[in-house]
């Protein structure tokens, strides 16, 4: 149990087996973190990994004296999803997220000479019409392409359209994500499925091209 503390090498043994470790993941429905007691119970534990192999991990003795250096860590922000799997329980909103491999080159453009990408989703996904409460935009569509926020992002008749001017290379993988956000509730992020399995159609066209590409 690290509780955000670094783990230093053991001082009495040069070997520790992998199967001495247990990894637990927790989830809870309330907005505040409950008191966790991983050693005494598995309350709020939805996944436990305890089948590590028995192979040993070798260590060196700690230097004497020793110092604890700064270390890197991965932070997983908690999200209150009681039903965790998107598009299976039909009660959970989630964005459309995919890898995009264009079969044509998008050259760098300028002005209003936009390249276009469209994501078409069927009526099996529920969306919401954007409206404003004073200066707050509710159910605003947001789009990301190649880790860049696309300002010109709109929804019309089940088409999400991205307009952008930067270049993309042929047959290169790019990250694409589109969603709908409710500024009043961070859990409302994405689309609501009405059936467990559905599909999407992706269309794209560089500026000046006469035909749309489909995938």
Secondary structure, 3 states (H helix, E strand, C coil): CCCCCCCCCCCCCCEEEHHHCCEEEECCCCCCCCCCCCCCCCCCEEEEECCCCCCEEECCCCCCCCCCCCCCCCCCCCCCCCCCCCCCCCCCEECEEEEEECCCCECCCCCCCCEEEEEEECCCEECCCCEEECCEEEEEEEEEECCEECCEEEEECCEEEEEECCCECCCCEEEEEEEEEECCEEEEECEEECCCCCCEEEEEECCCCCCCEEC
